[in-house]
Amino acid sequence: MDEEQLPWWKRRGPMAVIGGVVVLALVVGGGLLWRQYDDRGRLTAGASRAGDYSMSDGYFSESYSLTVPGARILVNVEAGRRGSKLDDVTYESTRVKAPRDGLLVHLDWSAVRSGNVDSTLVDAHRSSLRIRSKDTSVVVDRKIVPTTRTSYDDDDRDQKVVALRGDLGDLKLEVEFAGRKQTVSLLSGRRDMGRFASLYGAEVVNNRVVAIEQDQPTDVRSPFRWYCKALSGRLIRTPYLDGLGWAAPSREWILASGAGARVPAEAATWRDGEHSAYYSVAEKPTVSVTVAGKKPVKVLSQPQTRASGDISTTSADYVFSAEAGAAVTTVVTVGVSLERGPRSDAKAPARTTIQPRTTTSYPAVQDPTIGVRR
């Protein structure tokens, strides 16, 4: 066999072969060492670290607000491929890197109690927060605790960095409450509100609410003057209430909160020429509340009575089922049985019943999917 037909290692001397093997080993070993060095601090997809990490190459930053019954969850997001955290005591820096095919996402979040539902009617602790990519889902907080504070220092906020596969367009925030979910895309801001949609559109412009009080007899010639009032309270729309759960699809709970009556010790007077009388309450006042002509499906608590001076106020929370987002009218009617007081003119009736009423019209709620913002 000619020398040119021999394998290369037979055409070279032993030293040349050994040198080639050494060079190859150095190249492979160097590559492995470099990869090992480059992987220091690299997080696997789905891993998370608590703390205030800053993205050294952060190229995306945005804030989001997600509403659940009884609370509003505020989330700040920063995304990048490298992050670091400085220890406040030792001043040592901890560095982390994204998966080779993904991103690091730093989140800080907090929750504040919302006026959409009173905290006594909804346990907002049911909320959990997670971040998702196409094939990875990481729970950030399993039980969010809302507070009444409206401003925060860094120490007041929960913070975490999460490693995820995919690119920014794949990432979504997800909030779960009482078995229902809503999501918002980080990049586009597009929301899937699910059963929470009515909460986003439930802001009512005060000057669009029309209230008509019938606090005097309808007959202007009546000798009576009333001093009692029917209280419409506050109207709250929510898809969920403790004890009742989620409203039926396309429906919502309407809560007439604090509806009731205000009755002074001198509840009415009577005058006919020179004759006069005053009246006090003979029996406990009755309160009737309707929404869209329907009776409540539930009264959440027994009516509570509070006294301030000689004025007594009775109120309760009434729940109704209504079409989600529809215009509604509440009617609160108070029945007060009165008896003539001492030192009153005997010409006046010994007993009478008055019925003050307040009718309040609320406009339809704007479709929350129109003009949705982060």
Disulfide bonds with the S-S distance in Angstrom:
none
